Amino acid sequence: MEIDTEKTYVSFGLDGENVIAFFAPTYYVGYGLEFLCYEHVGQHGGYSMEYTRSCKVAKPDEYKDLFDELTDIGYNLVVVKLSTLKNYTEHVSLK
């Protein structure tokens, strides 16, 4: 698969033993913020910032398989801390 030229900012969290990739929210004029996530089972879905607060931060060895799966389907990932993702959300929601 061809790798995306645009970078995708992502944080990885744990809900129990389930690893979840939280993509940085995207702001759409007239719609607001879109919160997308990705899991091995279920694949793409949505999330809320409240949900991320209930998740533990995943360590690199815990999210490696999901990271590899996402890059295999074309994502050009930049891993950021979950706290950075929350700050990003507050910044883009001011638009």
C-alpha positions in Angstrom: 0.0 0.0 0.0 1.2 3.5 -0.8 2.1 5.7 2.3 0.1 8.9 2.7 2.2 12.0 2.1 0.4 13.9 4.9 1.3 13.1 8.5 -1.4 11.8 10.8 -1.0 12.6 14.5 -2.0 9.7 16.8 -1.9 8.7 20.4 -2.3 5.2 21.7 -4.4 4.2 24.7 -5.5 1.0 26.5 -9.0 0.2 27.4 -8.4 -2.9 29.5 -6.2 -5.0 27.1 -7.6 -3.4 24.0 -5.2 -1.0 22.2 -6.8 2.0 20.6 -5.3 4.6 18.2 -6.7 8.0 18.8 -6.2 10.3 15.8 -5.9 14.0 16.3 -9.3 15.7 15.8 -10.0 17.4 12.5 -11.9 20.6 12.3 -14.5 21.0 9.6 -16.1 24.3 8.9 -19.8 24.1 9.6 -19.5 20.8 11.3 -17.0 21.1 14.1 -14.5 18.5 15.4 -14.4 15.0 14.1 -12.8 12.4 16.5 -11.7 9.2 14.8 -10.0 6.2 16.3 -8.9 2.8 15.1 -8.8 -0.7 16.7 -7.8 -4.1 15.5 -11.4 -5.3 15.9 -14.0 -2.8 14.6 -11.4 -0.8 12.7 -12.4 2.9 12.3 -14.8 4.5 14.8 -15.4 7.6 16.8 -14.4 8.7 20.3 -14.9 11.5 22.8 -12.2 13.2 24.8 -14.0 12.0 27.9 -13.4 8.4 26.8 -9.7 9.0 26.4 -9.5 10.1 30.0 -10.7 6.6 31.1 -7.9 4.9 29.0 -4.4 4.3 30.2 -1.5 5.4 28.0 -0.2 2.5 25.9 3.6 1.9 25.8 5.4 1.4 22.5 5.6 -2.4 23.0 1.9 -2.5 23.6 0.9 -0.5 20.5 3.5 -1.8 18.1 1.2 -4.3 16.3 -1.5 -1.6 15.8 1.1 0.9 14.7 2.3 -1.6 12.1 -1.2 -2.4 11.0 -1.9 1.3 10.4 1.3 1.9 8.5 0.6 -1.2 6.4 -2.7 0.4 5.2 -0.9 3.7 4.3 -0.9 5.9 7.3 2.2 8.2 7.8 2.0 8.3 11.6 3.5 10.7 14.1 3.0 9.5 17.7 2.2 12.2 20.2 1.4 12.0 23.9 -2.3 11.9 24.8 -1.9 15.1 26.7 -0.6 16.7 23.5 -3.7 15.4 21.7 -6.0 17.0 24.3 -4.1 20.4 24.0 -4.5 20.1 20.2 -8.2 19.6 20.6 -8.5 22.7 22.7 -6.5 24.7 20.1 -8.5 23.6 17.0 -11.8 24.0 18.7 -11.1 27.7 19.0 -11.4 28.1 15.2 
